[in-house]
Amino acid sequence: FVTKINAAGTALVYSTYLGGSGFDYGYGVAVDAAGAAYVTGYTQSADFTAGCTAPCTVLNGTLGGFSDAFVTKINAAGTALVYSTYLGGSSVESGIGIAVDAAGAAYVTGYTQSADFTAGCTAPCTVLNPTLNAGATPPPPPFVGPRDAFVAKIADIMSPTPGTVSLGGFIDLAGTGGKATFGGNVQFQNGDPSPTGNVRYLDHVTGDDIKATSFTTLVIGAGPCGPDTHALIFGKATVNGVPGQDLQVNVDDCSAPGSPQPSTPGMLMIVTGPNQVYVNRGPLAGGDIQVEKAQ
């Protein structure tokens, strides 16, 4: 369960069960600047993520072994889940501790007995060490076999934001002449099951061709160019003819091509995977990006 008590300690703000039909344990919680709660622990429930329905995002909906670690984000009001996921391989895992940074990314630590724990970390995710320490002395039952600590970082998936993103132009990575053109629009309104629209991106150096086929999340928030100028878009795309690829697009509305980008190298970043991996970002060399949050 997760419970929030008001600052004065005089009343409950929210209280909720968190789990499925098996055994579930919460071991760690962190809170971001907006008041959203990030919870980790241990689950044996094959239906743990069943309550995470759109617009909540299930990152991994399959219990991998006897038990998995889990990570769940609850919105600040305690009225809905933002995302929920299993974290593990084919054996036993537990999440023990969790922290969150200013960007809403979650950092999770715990233990794993799965030799395939890192198998789900595909590009652009980075595996620092993929090998379970098989030479370790086995711990006592029920922890049979080798066991390692793990650390995993999960990028934030925030609640959908009503608004519209319109984009068209080209980027030139660091002024190298490596140009890519893009265009489209994505919009989301309260009550919609998911965002709608279209995005097309073509890299004129590599020939990579990306066509969005659906969208799951549109989030508008603060960026390097001011409040409500950054948009994060998640969805699915066909990449070089291969359908069903994950799509992530980050854009910044900075009014004009060539506007300064404090602490970031570009106004547009696009990432795809897992089978057709493409990553590129760069400053807006021509065209326009408009991010409009609904009032």
C-alpha positions, 0 to 999 in steps of 0.5 A: 500500500501507499499512503500520503499524510498531510504536512500537519499530520492531521489527515490522509491525502490519499491511501491505496493498495498497490499490487496484484493477486500474489504477494507484493511488498513495497520497500522504497519510495521517493517523491519528486518536486511536483509531489508524484510518488515513485515506489519500488519493491517486490512482486510475485503477481503476474497481474501486477501491472493490470491496473495500469490502463491508458493513459498509464504506461506499462513499460514491461508487463510480464512477470519474468520469474518467481518474483520481480522488482517493480517500479510504479509512479503515482501522480501528485494527487494520488488519483492515477498511476503514471507508469508501472513496470516489472524490473527483472529477469527469469529468476528472483529480484527485489527493488530495495531503494529508489531516488528521483532527480529533478527531471523525474528520472527514477534510480532503482537499486536492489538485488537480482539472481537472474543471469538475463536481468539486463537483457531488456536494456537495449539501445539506447539503454546502456548495459554497464556490466551484463554478467551475473557473478556466478562465482559467488557463494550461494546465499541461504534458501530461499535465495538459491544461486548467485546474487548481485546488486543492480542499479537501473535508471528509468526515464520519466514518463509524465502524465499526458498534457493537453496541447498541440505540437507542430513541427517542420524543418531540418536539423544540422548536428553541430553544424557538420552538414549532417542534415535531417528533415522532419514534419508533422503535428501531434495533439492531445485533448482531455478525454482522448484515449491517446494523442493523435497526429503524424510525424515523418523524419528523414536523415539525408546522410544515412537514409534512415526513414521514420514514420510515426504510426501511433502515439501514447503520450504527449507531455508539455513542460518547462524547457531550456527556452522557458515554461511550457516550451518543451514537448516529449512524445512517445509512440510507435513508428515504422523505421526503414520499413520495420513496423512496431518500433518504439518512438521518442521525440523531444522538441523545444520551441525556441521561437527561431532557428539558431536560438540558444539552447542552454545545457542541451545540444539541440532543439530536436532529439529522436530515438527509436528501437529496439530492432531498428535503433536510430538516435540523433539530435541537433539544433534547428537550422531551418523551419519552425517548432511550435509547442502550445499547451491547452489553457 
